[in-house]
């Protein structure tokens, strides 16, 4: 097998913090998307009920 270069370096505390920040941003983005989708569906439903 060929050496993988930088892939073999150990994961540092800083790398873990970066991953955590990215995960938090992704979760926030997903929650915002879900909220907007539910809000839009609710608005359409309310318009149809009237």
C-alpha positions in Angstrom: 0.0 0.0 0.0 1.1 3.5 -0.7 1.5 6.0 2.1 -1.5 8.4 2.3 0.4 11.5 3.3 -1.5 14.0 5.5 -4.4 11.5 5.9 -2.2 9.6 8.5 -1.8 12.6 10.8 -3.5 12.5 14.1 -6.7 14.4 14.7 -6.0 17.4 16.9 -8.3 19.3 19.3 -8.6 22.1 16.8 -9.8 19.7 14.1 -12.5 18.4 16.5 -13.6 22.0 17.2 -13.9 22.7 13.5 -16.0 19.6 12.9 -18.2 20.5 15.8 -18.7 24.1 14.5 -19.5 22.7 11.0 -22.0 20.3 12.5 -23.7 23.1 14.5 -24.0 25.2 11.4 -25.5 22.4 9.5 -28.0 21.6 12.2 -29.0 25.3 12.4 -29.4 25.4 8.6 -31.5 22.3 8.6 -33.8 23.6 11.5 -34.3 26.9 9.7 -35.2 25.0 6.4 -37.6 22.7 8.2 -39.3 25.7 10.1 -39.7 27.6 6.8 -41.1 24.6 5.1 -43.6 23.9 7.9 -44.5 27.6 8.0 -45.2 27.7 4.2 -47.2 24.5 4.3 -49.2 25.9 7.2 -49.9 29.1 5.4 -51.1 27.3 2.3 -53.3 25.1 4.4 -54.8 28.1 6.2 -55.5 29.8 2.8 -57.2 26.7 1.5 -59.4 26.3 4.6 -60.9 29.8 4.3 
